[in-house]
């Protein structure tokens, strides 16, 4: 008898949506429970036994419990992909995909943190005008790196094929586009975002107006 994956985390979370989009591309059935701000507390003992960091998402696959969104996406692709090559088996090709996934989770994420909290979340603790300006400049500079990469590949982030890197990067682009800010003209990113719309999970979990 087939089991169903369980995903803990609210659907509006960018990191939860990485996992949901991955499941959609792989054709995986899942159950999702709302956890996080506005829903059940991730600081409750019930949740902390799954993830001591009190962060969503959490994946439960039978006896396996995983946290860290990019790790969950890698696991799902590694276990459940069939004819797809979302996470290549060959070492160099896989490393290229994971390089961009790690870049998204570290360099790109850290560049937007202050400005996003100020302009979208409107957190009163993030309203220093200079820090917002510096944050926006840094965010656009990181996006310039992505623009150069996409102008080079003329296809997807890691090369000619759609991979896990495009799921996490696609969601990051959505956040950038949904934030009220001035953005440089990046035609390769524009073309790429339109290209992503051809993939099943895009309209459900990416371009949905939820940053």
Secondary structure, DSSP 8 states (H G I E B T S, - for coil): ----EEEES-TT-HHHHHHHHHHHHHT--EEEE-BSTTSB-TTSHHHHTT-TT--S-EEEETTEEEESHHHHHHHHHHHH-SS--SS-SSHHHHHHHHHHHHHIIIIIHHHHHHHHHHHTS--TTS--HHHHHHHHHHHHHHHHHHHHHHHHHSSBTTBSS--HHHHHHHHHHHHHHHSSS-----HHHHHHHHHHTTSTTHHHHTSSS--
